Amino acid sequence: MINMNLPIISMILALSACGMSNKAPKEENVSNVTSTPSKTIYDFKVTDINGKTFDFSTLKGKKIMIVNTASKCGLTPQYEQLEEVYKQYKDTNFIIVGFPANNFMSQEPGSDKEISEFCVKNYGVSFPMMSKISVKGSDMHELYVYLTQKKLNGLEDSDVKWNFQKYLIDESGKLSKVIDPRTLPNDPEIINWIEGK
């Protein structure tokens, strides 16, 4: 009797072993799941202030400052420092990209044409300016959704507090720092970042 049961026991053990081997690939798949955000700034295309497509992928290898701007704000004179910093560092793989936004007390009410004329006439702005967007609320532009959510940008959650908040992007297209609106563009924290100190 004992000998007749041995083949049955062997078969059960063999089937169990097969069942165990089928589970291994599933466990392997779980270990391959990563939570690191896969997007970079280079995945975005926007419209510039003249209505043309501006592709962030053309800025690979550069440090980028993204700043939301306004023409009728107490911080509007920051345009002057922004232009100075841009002129000083534009030939060292650095660029500023401005995004006019009317999210704070309607301080950017003009059309793209009016904003462009204002920037050039009053501050000699030569860095790239984009078409007016929303940087807060339910109609927030997808670029700012990326910049403000840690699960997308990999650095931190943030709210755009006011006009002239600055987002610093490193040479690999990843968010590096978020700078308060009242911090001037030529602040040592920003200059040291640009210079790699």
The 8 nearest C-alpha neighbors of each residue, nearest first, counted from 0:
[[1, 3, 2, 4, 5, 6, 7, 8],
 [2, 0, 4, 3, 5, 6, 8, 7],
 [1, 3, 5, 0, 4, 6, 7, 8],
 [2, 4, 0, 1, 5, 6, 7, 8],
 [5, 3, 7, 1, 2, 6, 8, 0],
 [4, 6, 8, 2, 7, 3, 9, 1],
 [7, 5, 9, 8, 4, 10, 3, 2],
 [8, 6, 10, 4, 9, 5, 11, 3],
 [9, 7, 11, 5, 10, 6, 12, 4],
 [10, 8, 6, 12, 7, 11, 5, 13],
 [9, 11, 13, 7, 8, 12, 6, 14],
 [12, 10, 8, 14, 13, 9, 15, 7],
 [11, 13, 15, 9, 10, 14, 16, 8],
 [12, 14, 10, 16, 11, 15, 9, 17],
 [15, 13, 17, 11, 16, 12, 10, 18],
 [16, 14, 18, 12, 17, 13, 11, 19],
 [15, 17, 13, 19, 18, 14, 12, 20],
 [18, 16, 14, 20, 15, 19, 13, 21],
 [17, 19, 15, 21, 16, 20, 14, 22],
 [18, 20, 16, 21, 17, 22, 15, 23],
 [19, 21, 17, 22, 18, 23, 16, 24],
 [20, 22, 18, 19, 23, 17, 24, 25],
 [23, 21, 19, 20, 25, 24, 26, 18],
 [22, 24, 26, 25, 20, 21, 27, 19],
 [23, 25, 27, 26, 22, 28, 21, 20],
 [26, 24, 28, 27, 23, 22, 29, 21],
 [25, 27, 29, 23, 28, 24, 30, 22],
 [26, 28, 24, 30, 25, 29, 23, 31],
 [29, 27, 25, 31, 26, 30, 24, 32],
 [30, 28, 26, 31, 27, 32, 25, 24],
 [29, 31, 27, 28, 32, 26, 33, 25],
 [30, 32, 28, 29, 33, 27, 26, 34],
 [33, 31, 30, 29, 34, 28, 35, 27],
 [34, 32, 35, 31, 30, 36, 29, 37],
 [33, 35, 36, 32, 150, 37, 153, 151],
 [34, 36, 33, 37, 153, 150, 151, 152],
 [37, 35, 151, 153, 38, 34, 152, 150],
 [36, 38, 35, 39, 151, 152, 34, 153],
 [39, 37, 36, 42, 40, 151, 152, 41],
 [38, 40, 172, 41, 173, 42, 37, 152],
 [39, 41, 172, 42, 43, 55, 173, 38],
 [42, 40, 56, 55, 39, 43, 172, 59],
 [41, 43, 40, 39, 38, 56, 44, 55],
 [44, 42, 41, 55, 40, 54, 45, 142],
 [43, 45, 54, 53, 55, 52, 42, 46],
 [46, 44, 53, 52, 47, 54, 43, 129],
 [47, 45, 52, 51, 53, 50, 130, 129],
 [129, 46, 48, 130, 50, 51, 49, 53],
 [47, 49, 130, 129, 50, 111, 128, 46],
 [50, 48, 47, 51, 130, 111, 112, 129],
 [51, 49, 47, 48, 46, 52, 130, 129],
 [52, 50, 47, 46, 49, 53, 48, 45],
 [51, 53, 46, 45, 47, 54, 44, 50],
 [52, 54, 45, 46, 44, 47, 51, 55],
 [53, 55, 44, 56, 57, 52, 43, 45],
 [54, 56, 41, 57, 58, 43, 44, 40],
 [55, 57, 41, 58, 54, 59, 42, 43],
 [58, 56, 55, 59, 54, 41, 53, 60],
 [59, 57, 56, 55, 61, 60, 41, 54],
 [60, 58, 61, 57, 56, 170, 171, 172],
 [59, 61, 170, 171, 58, 62, 92, 172],
 [62, 60, 92, 170, 93, 59, 58, 63],
 [61, 63, 93, 169, 170, 168, 92, 94],
 [64, 62, 168, 94, 95, 167, 93, 61],
 [63, 65, 167, 95, 166, 96, 168, 66],
 [64, 66, 96, 166, 165, 97, 95, 63],
 [65, 67, 165, 97, 163, 164, 98, 68],
 [68, 66, 98, 163, 99, 162, 97, 164],
 [67, 69, 99, 163, 162, 98, 100, 66],
 [70, 68, 107, 99, 106, 71, 72, 162],
 [69, 71, 107, 75, 72, 106, 68, 114],
 [72, 70, 106, 69, 107, 75, 73, 74],
 [73, 71, 75, 74, 106, 70, 69, 162],
 [72, 74, 75, 71, 76, 70, 77, 162],
 [73, 75, 72, 76, 77, 163, 162, 181],
 [74, 76, 72, 77, 73, 70, 78, 69],
 [77, 75, 78, 74, 79, 73, 80, 122],
 [78, 76, 79, 75, 80, 74, 81, 183],
 [77, 79, 81, 76, 80, 75, 82, 122],
 [78, 80, 77, 82, 81, 122, 76, 83],
 [81, 79, 83, 77, 82, 78, 184, 84],
 [82, 80, 78, 84, 79, 83, 184, 85],
 [81, 83, 85, 79, 80, 84, 124, 86],
 [84, 82, 80, 86, 85, 81, 87, 79],
 [85, 83, 87, 81, 82, 86, 80, 88],
 [84, 86, 82, 89, 88, 83, 87, 81],
 [87, 85, 83, 84, 89, 88, 82, 90],
 [86, 88, 84, 85, 89, 83, 90, 82],
 [87, 89, 91, 85, 90, 86, 93, 84],
 [90, 88, 93, 85, 91, 86, 94, 87],
 [89, 91, 88, 92, 93, 87, 86, 94],
 [90, 92, 88, 89, 93, 61, 87, 194],
 [93, 91, 61, 90, 89, 62, 94, 60],
 [94, 92, 62, 89, 61, 91, 88, 63],
 [93, 95, 63, 89, 64, 85, 62, 96],
 [94, 96, 64, 63, 126, 65, 85, 97],
 [95, 97, 65, 127, 128, 64, 66, 126],
 [98, 96, 128, 66, 67, 65, 129, 127],
 [97, 99, 67, 129, 68, 66, 131, 128],
 [98, 100, 68, 131, 67, 69, 97, 132],
 [101, 99, 132, 131, 133, 102, 107, 68],
 [100, 102, 107, 105, 106, 103, 108, 133],
 [103, 101, 100, 105, 133, 104, 135, 134],
 [102, 104, 105, 101, 106, 161, 162, 100],
 [103, 105, 106, 102, 101, 107, 72, 71],
 [106, 104, 101, 103, 107, 108, 102, 71],
 [105, 107, 71, 104, 101, 72, 69, 108],
 [106, 108, 101, 69, 70, 105, 109, 100],
 [109, 107, 105, 106, 101, 110, 70, 71],
 [110, 108, 113, 107, 114, 111, 112, 70],
 [109, 111, 113, 112, 114, 108, 131, 115],
 [110, 112, 114, 113, 48, 130, 115, 131],
 [113, 111, 115, 110, 114, 116, 48, 49],
 [112, 114, 110, 116, 115, 111, 109, 117],
 [115, 113, 117, 111, 112, 116, 109, 110],
 [114, 116, 112, 118, 117, 113, 111, 119],
 [115, 117, 113, 119, 114, 118, 120, 112],
 [118, 116, 114, 120, 115, 119, 121, 113],
 [119, 117, 115, 122, 124, 116, 121, 120],
 [118, 120, 123, 124, 116, 122, 117, 121],
 [121, 119, 117, 118, 116, 123, 122, 124],
 [122, 120, 118, 119, 117, 123, 124, 116],
 [123, 121, 124, 118, 119, 79, 120, 78],
 [124, 122, 119, 120, 121, 125, 118, 82],
 [125, 123, 119, 122, 118, 82, 126, 78],
 [124, 126, 123, 127, 82, 119, 128, 85],
 [127, 125, 124, 95, 128, 96, 85, 82],
 [128, 126, 96, 97, 125, 129, 95, 47],
 [129, 127, 97, 48, 96, 47, 98, 126],
 [47, 128, 130, 48, 98, 46, 97, 131],
 [129, 131, 48, 47, 46, 111, 132, 98],
 [132, 130, 99, 100, 98, 129, 111, 133],
 [133, 131, 100, 130, 140, 99, 134, 98],
 [132, 134, 139, 100, 140, 135, 138, 102],
 [133, 135, 139, 143, 140, 132, 100, 102],
 [136, 134, 139, 133, 102, 159, 137, 138],
 [137, 135, 139, 138, 134, 133, 102, 140],
 [136, 138, 139, 135, 133, 140, 134, 144],
 [139, 137, 136, 133, 140, 135, 134, 132],
 [140, 138, 135, 133, 134, 136, 137, 141],
 [139, 141, 143, 142, 133, 134, 138, 132],
 [142, 140, 144, 143, 145, 139, 43, 146],
 [143, 141, 145, 144, 140, 146, 43, 40],
 [144, 142, 146, 145, 141, 140, 134, 147],
 [143, 145, 141, 147, 142, 146, 148, 140],
 [146, 144, 143, 142, 151, 147, 148, 152],
 [145, 147, 143, 144, 148, 152, 142, 174],
 [146, 148, 157, 156, 144, 145, 143, 158],
 [149, 147, 156, 151, 150, 145, 146, 152],
 [148, 150, 155, 156, 153, 152, 151, 154],
 [149, 151, 148, 153, 152, 36, 155, 156],
 [152, 150, 149, 36, 145, 148, 153, 38],
 [151, 153, 149, 154, 145, 146, 150, 148],
 [152, 154, 149, 36, 151, 150, 155, 35],
 [155, 153, 149, 152, 174, 175, 156, 176],
 [156, 154, 149, 157, 153, 148, 152, 147],
 [155, 157, 148, 149, 147, 158, 154, 150],
 [158, 156, 147, 155, 159, 148, 146, 177],
 [157, 159, 160, 147, 156, 135, 148, 161],
 [158, 160, 161, 164, 157, 135, 134, 147],
 [161, 159, 158, 164, 180, 162, 179, 157],
 [162, 160, 159, 180, 164, 103, 163, 102],
 [161, 163, 68, 67, 164, 69, 180, 103],
 [164, 162, 180, 67, 68, 66, 165, 161],
 [165, 163, 180, 179, 66, 162, 178, 67],
 [164, 166, 66, 178, 65, 177, 163, 64],
 [167, 165, 177, 65, 64, 176, 178, 66],
 [166, 168, 64, 176, 175, 63, 174, 177],
 [167, 169, 174, 63, 175, 173, 62, 172],
 [170, 168, 62, 171, 172, 173, 175, 174],
 [171, 169, 60, 61, 62, 172, 59, 168],
 [172, 170, 169, 173, 60, 59, 39, 168],
 [171, 173, 40, 39, 169, 170, 168, 41],
 [174, 172, 168, 169, 39, 171, 175, 40],
 [173, 175, 168, 167, 176, 152, 169, 154],
 [174, 176, 168, 167, 169, 173, 154, 177],
 [177, 175, 167, 166, 174, 178, 168, 154],
 [176, 178, 166, 165, 167, 179, 175, 164],
 [179, 177, 165, 164, 166, 176, 180, 182],
 [178, 180, 164, 182, 181, 165, 177, 160],
 [181, 179, 164, 163, 182, 161, 162, 178],
 [182, 180, 179, 183, 74, 163, 164, 178],
 [183, 181, 179, 180, 184, 186, 178, 164],
 [182, 184, 186, 185, 181, 77, 80, 180],
 [183, 185, 81, 186, 80, 182, 189, 77],
 [186, 184, 183, 190, 80, 187, 84, 189],
 [185, 187, 183, 188, 189, 184, 190, 182],
 [188, 186, 190, 189, 191, 185, 192, 184],
 [189, 187, 191, 186, 190, 192, 185, 193],
 [188, 190, 192, 187, 191, 186, 193, 185],
 [189, 191, 187, 193, 192, 188, 194, 185],
 [192, 190, 196, 194, 188, 193, 189, 187],
 [193, 191, 195, 189, 190, 194, 196, 188],
 [192, 194, 190, 191, 195, 189, 62, 93],
 [193, 195, 191, 192, 196, 190, 189, 88],
 [196, 194, 192, 193, 191, 190, 189, 62],
 [195, 191, 194, 192, 193, 190, 188, 189]]
